[in-house]
Amino acid sequence: MKFQFNEKNKKLLFIIGVIALIELSGYGFFASLFRLIRSVS
């Protein structure tokens, strides 16, 4: 089965990539959530 990249898939992949970079840099939603949980407990 051959997977083809159309414009929609490229755009989706780009958005996922940007979100992943933001999360890994420590400024994303999940990073903030973990910081909040750690500061509470």
PLY file of the C-alpha trace (Angstrom):
ply
format ascii 1.0
element vertex 41
property float x
property float y
property float z
element edge 40
property int vertex1
property int vertex2
end_header
0.00 0.00 0.00
1.54 3.27 -1.13
0.92 6.34 1.02
0.59 9.56 -0.91
1.19 13.02 0.54
-1.44 15.41 -0.69
-1.68 19.05 0.43
-3.97 18.24 3.38
-1.57 15.61 4.73
1.43 17.92 4.31
-0.34 20.69 6.19
-1.38 18.31 8.97
2.16 16.94 9.27
3.54 20.49 9.41
1.13 21.48 12.20
1.98 18.32 14.18
5.69 19.06 13.72
5.34 22.65 14.96
3.30 21.53 17.99
5.90 18.83 18.78
8.73 21.41 18.61
6.86 23.78 20.93
6.17 20.97 23.40
9.79 19.78 23.37
11.09 23.32 23.92
9.08 23.41 27.17
6.52 26.09 26.32
3.65 23.86 25.24
0.34 23.00 26.85
1.49 19.67 28.29
4.73 21.11 29.65
2.77 23.85 31.42
0.31 21.29 32.75
3.12 19.15 34.20
4.71 22.22 35.81
1.36 23.12 37.38
0.87 19.59 38.74
4.41 19.57 40.16
3.98 22.96 41.84
0.70 21.85 43.47
2.00 18.58 44.89
0 1
1 2
2 3
3 4
4 5
5 6
6 7
7 8
8 9
9 10
10 11
11 12
12 13
13 14
14 15
15 16
16 17
17 18
18 19
19 20
20 21
21 22
22 23
23 24
24 25
25 26
26 27
27 28
28 29
29 30
30 31
31 32
32 33
33 34
34 35
35 36
36 37
37 38
38 39
39 40
